[in-house]
């Protein structure tokens, strides 16, 4: 069932983590590169595990919620980093690092909506039997 819409949303969230890893190399707070690298590896692994556990929708939702929490922490950490840099919060000068976890949060929320929709559909079909 890899052709479902929630798989596309989870793939986009994984791509957001990959792009964050590629662009977040100038991040320098709390161990900077190590924080970004470890969190993006965890996000990619959780996303791939979530994609391939399509038979267990509760595990998919749990993995997506874990990824949501990590992405929300990354958004907060990156915004804190941007605010501490000199020159204000202008993106052309600072970078676009906080955009990728924010996009991942939105994609994971949409994936959870469609996973819950599938869960309701399966339960309704089971009641008809």
N, C-alpha and C positions, 0 to 999 in steps of 0.2 A: 504494500500500500504506500509506496514511496511517491505516488503521483497525487497525493492529497494537497489541498491548499496550505494546510499548516506546515507541511514539509518545506514549501517555498518560503514561508515566513521564518522558519527556523534556519533555513539556509542563508537568508538575508542577515539574520542576527549573527550567524557564524562569520559571514563575510565582514560584518561590522567589526567583530573582534580581530579578524586578520588585518583589516585596514588600520585598526588602532595600533596593532603591533608594528606595522610598517611605518606609521607616521609618528608614533610616540617615542621616538628614540632621543628626543631632546628634553624629555620630561625629567626634571631633577627635583624630587621631593620624596622623602621617606624611602630612600633606596631606589628611586626613580626607575631605571630600566628594569631592575629585578621585579619591582611591583607590577609594572605593565606586562612584562614577559610572562610571569607566573600566572597572572590573572587572565591573560588572553589564552594561554595554553589550557587553563581550566575551563574557560568559556567554550573553546573549540571542542574539547573532549566532551563536555556536558551536552553541547549541541549535537554532536555526532551520535552520542549515545541516545539522546532523545529522538533523533530521526529514526534510528534503527530499533527502537523499542516501540514501534507503532502498534503492536498487539496489546501492550500494557499502557493504556491511556493515563492511568493514575501515576505511573512512573514518569510518563512524559510531562505531565503537569508539574510534578515535583521537581524534575530536572529543569524545567523552564522557570519555575519559581526561584530555584537556586541561582540560575543565570540572571534572572531579573534583579535579585539582591546584589549580586556581584557587579552588574552593570550600573545599578543605582549608586553603589559606593564609588565606582570608578568615575561616574559623572561628577559626584560631589568632590572627589579628590582632584580631578582635573580642573574643575571650576575654581577650587581653592588655589591651585597652582597658577591659573591664569590671573586671578586677582592679586596674587603676590608678585607677579612680574611688573616691571616698570612700564609705564605708558598706557595704563588703563586696560580695557577689555576689548580692544579692536582685533577682530579675527585675522585680517590680512597680515598684521604684524606678529601675531602670537601663534597662530596655527589653528587647525580644525579638530584637534584631538577630542574635545568633549562631544562633538557631533556624533561620532561613531557609536559610543555607548548609548547615547540618547536614542538614536535610530534603532539600535538593538533592543532597547526597552520597548519601544513601540511595536516592533516586529514580534517580540515574544508575547506581548499582551494580545496581539491579534491571533497568534498561533494558539494561545490558551483558549481564546473565544471559540475557535473552530474545533479544537479538541473537545471542549465541553459540549459543543453542538453535536459532534459525532457520538459522544457518550450518551446524550439524551436520545439520539436516534436509535442506537443499539438497544437501550433500555425499553424504548417504546415498541420496537420489533419483538423483543423478548416477551413483552406482556401480551402480544397478540397470539403467541404460540400457545 
